[in-house]
């Protein structure tokens, strides 16, 4: 019984540790970027163990959860169509002092 409890704790630590390495990002590209460039960027994120959480239709881009190394790869993939990569988070105009 003690082994089972230790196994559950270890498994939980591994799962939360892997999830902690992923950061939420918003990636957008210039309007004239070919779809193949966006597709390659999404594939690089998936290959690095990340996931695409939303694909935008108004702007050319997507939201993703990925390790920082994947974002470095995406940022240099295309020399002509440079993405704008932002850390996603809650934005507020309500400032508490």
C-alpha positions as a LaTeX table, in Angstrom:
\begin{tabular}{lrrr}
\hline
Residue & $x$ (\AA) & $y$ (\AA) & $z$ (\AA) \\
\hline
Unk1 & 0.00 & 0.00 & 0.00 \\
Unk2 & 2.86 & 2.37 & 0.81 \\
Unk3 & 4.41 & 1.71 & $-2.62$ \\
Unk4 & 1.14 & 2.61 & $-4.35$ \\
Unk5 & 0.95 & 5.96 & $-2.51$ \\
Unk6 & 4.57 & 6.76 & $-3.39$ \\
Unk7 & 3.90 & 5.83 & $-7.01$ \\
Unk8 & 0.90 & 8.19 & $-7.19$ \\
Unk9 & 2.94 & 11.06 & $-5.70$ \\
Unk10 & 5.78 & 10.43 & $-8.18$ \\
Unk11 & 3.38 & 10.25 & $-11.10$ \\
Unk12 & 1.70 & 13.50 & $-10.05$ \\
Unk13 & 5.10 & 15.21 & $-9.71$ \\
Unk14 & 6.10 & 14.09 & $-13.21$ \\
Unk15 & 2.84 & 15.26 & $-14.75$ \\
Unk16 & 2.85 & 18.66 & $-13.05$ \\
Unk17 & 6.55 & 19.13 & $-13.77$ \\
Unk18 & 6.03 & 18.50 & $-17.49$ \\
Unk19 & 3.04 & 20.83 & $-17.58$ \\
Unk20 & 4.96 & 23.56 & $-15.75$ \\
Unk21 & 7.45 & 23.77 & $-18.61$ \\
Unk22 & 4.75 & 24.84 & $-21.06$ \\
Unk23 & 3.99 & 28.54 & $-21.39$ \\
Unk24 & 0.98 & 30.09 & $-23.14$ \\
Unk25 & 1.82 & 32.20 & $-26.21$ \\
Unk26 & 0.03 & 34.12 & $-28.94$ \\
Unk27 & 1.76 & 33.96 & $-32.31$ \\
Unk28 & 0.73 & 36.29 & $-35.14$ \\
Unk29 & 2.11 & 36.79 & $-38.63$ \\
Unk30 & 1.91 & 39.58 & $-41.23$ \\
Unk31 & $-1.21$ & 39.42 & $-43.44$ \\
Unk32 & 0.75 & 38.38 & $-46.53$ \\
Unk33 & 2.39 & 35.37 & $-44.85$ \\
Unk34 & 1.81 & 32.15 & $-46.81$ \\
Unk35 & $-0.27$ & 29.52 & $-45.04$ \\
Unk36 & 2.66 & 27.09 & $-45.34$ \\
Unk37 & 4.78 & 29.29 & $-43.04$ \\
Unk38 & 2.03 & 29.31 & $-40.39$ \\
Unk39 & 1.58 & 25.55 & $-40.81$ \\
Unk40 & 5.33 & 24.97 & $-40.33$ \\
Unk41 & 5.30 & 27.09 & $-37.17$ \\
Unk42 & 2.40 & 25.09 & $-35.73$ \\
Unk43 & 4.16 & 21.83 & $-36.60$ \\
Unk44 & 7.35 & 22.99 & $-34.84$ \\
Unk45 & 5.32 & 23.60 & $-31.69$ \\
Unk46 & 3.66 & 20.18 & $-31.89$ \\
Unk47 & 7.03 & 18.49 & $-32.52$ \\
Unk48 & 8.41 & 20.15 & $-29.37$ \\
Unk49 & 5.61 & 18.69 & $-27.24$ \\
Unk50 & 3.39 & 21.78 & $-27.28$ \\
Unk51 & $-0.20$ & 22.15 & $-28.37$ \\
Unk52 & $-2.20$ & 24.61 & $-30.43$ \\
Unk53 & $-5.03$ & 25.92 & $-28.27$ \\
Unk54 & $-6.73$ & 28.30 & $-30.72$ \\
Unk55 & $-6.48$ & 29.29 & $-34.38$ \\
Unk56 & $-7.44$ & 32.86 & $-35.21$ \\
Unk57 & $-9.46$ & 33.87 & $-38.27$ \\
Unk58 & $-9.38$ & 37.68 & $-38.04$ \\
Unk59 & $-5.60$ & 37.79 & $-37.77$ \\
Unk60 & $-3.14$ & 35.31 & $-39.23$ \\
Unk61 & $-1.99$ & 33.42 & $-36.17$ \\
Unk62 & $-2.76$ & 31.09 & $-33.31$ \\
Unk63 & $-2.47$ & 30.55 & $-29.57$ \\
Unk64 & $-0.33$ & 27.76 & $-28.20$ \\
Unk65 & 1.10 & 26.20 & $-25.09$ \\
Unk66 & 4.72 & 25.34 & $-25.73$ \\
Unk67 & 8.19 & 25.25 & $-24.25$ \\
Unk68 & 10.32 & 28.35 & $-24.76$ \\
Unk69 & 12.64 & 26.39 & $-27.05$ \\
Unk70 & 9.79 & 25.87 & $-29.52$ \\
Unk71 & 9.14 & 29.61 & $-29.62$ \\
Unk72 & 12.81 & 30.22 & $-30.38$ \\
Unk73 & 12.52 & 27.84 & $-33.32$ \\
Unk74 & 9.35 & 29.52 & $-34.59$ \\
Unk75 & 10.90 & 32.98 & $-34.33$ \\
Unk76 & 13.74 & 32.10 & $-36.72$ \\
Unk77 & 11.97 & 29.69 & $-39.09$ \\
Unk78 & 11.21 & 32.25 & $-41.78$ \\
Unk79 & 13.61 & 35.01 & $-42.74$ \\
Unk80 & 10.93 & 36.85 & $-44.72$ \\
Unk81 & 7.80 & 36.51 & $-42.53$ \\
Unk82 & 8.72 & 37.29 & $-38.93$ \\
Unk83 & 6.12 & 36.30 & $-36.34$ \\
Unk84 & 5.16 & 38.40 & $-33.36$ \\
Unk85 & 5.30 & 36.15 & $-30.30$ \\
Unk86 & 3.71 & 37.30 & $-27.06$ \\
Unk87 & 3.35 & 35.54 & $-23.73$ \\
Unk88 & $-0.37$ & 35.07 & $-23.19$ \\
Unk89 & $-1.92$ & 36.16 & $-19.92$ \\
Unk90 & $-4.70$ & 38.05 & $-18.27$ \\
Unk91 & $-4.84$ & 41.73 & $-19.14$ \\
Unk92 & $-6.67$ & 44.21 & $-16.94$ \\
Unk93 & $-7.24$ & 47.94 & $-16.75$ \\
Unk94 & $-8.31$ & 47.65 & $-13.12$ \\
Unk95 & $-5.18$ & 48.66 & $-11.21$ \\
Unk96 & $-5.11$ & 47.94 & $-7.49$ \\
Unk97 & $-2.92$ & 50.29 & $-5.40$ \\
\hline
\end{tabular}
